[in-house]
Amino acid sequence: MAASSCPSALAISTTSRVAGLPLLLALRRTPAPAGTRAAALAAGHGATCSWSPLRPDLAVAPRRGAAGARARAPLLRPRAWLTSPQIASTAFTLGTVAVLPFYTLMIAAPNADITKRTVESTAPYVALGLLYAYLLYLSWTPDTIRAMFASKYWLPELPGIVRMFASEMTVASAWIHLLAVDLFAARQVYHDGIKNNIETRHSISLCLLFCPVGIAAHALTKNGQTYSSDN
């Protein structure tokens, strides 16, 4: 058998005798010529084999040059150093922590000047909107529209939405969406309470996790207080 050009190649020679005698296998390491080794290094394959007759699962792909790898690296894409689950988890935590100070101020000190100034700020909505747009970009696939409007009437269907929310990135983007909308609704409840002198702490607390219930609670509280004032 001819010697392999790979430095770690194994040449197998077999010696057999008359039928019935054991088959002897002798493995010997055959060094590659210096010229062949230098050519392999120059081609960027290094000193590793691309295939081994004994362990094909240990085959190593040819290495690319450092300059080529840097040239092909994506720009401004955190996916290069963070996985999708890590990005989704980090965004989920940051979004949740970001809205808590606003709820805390509206519940603990609704009439304080710092609360009124803080609630008037649009910074949290801009930040949550940008974060949501980024997560939406990462989670978007060509099948997203088809999953959302799977019906022949172009209406959302529950099975398609369930399949779409199987992705952690999609769930994280939906959570940021809910945080932004819930905070905006809680701010509207807070402003209405300050304007009409209505108790809103219970309604704002409900808006944090159960926004529709919080809005309904505020409407009932406002109507009940108005009815009591008229009588």
Disulfide bonds with the S-S distance in Angstrom:
Cys6-Cys49 1.90
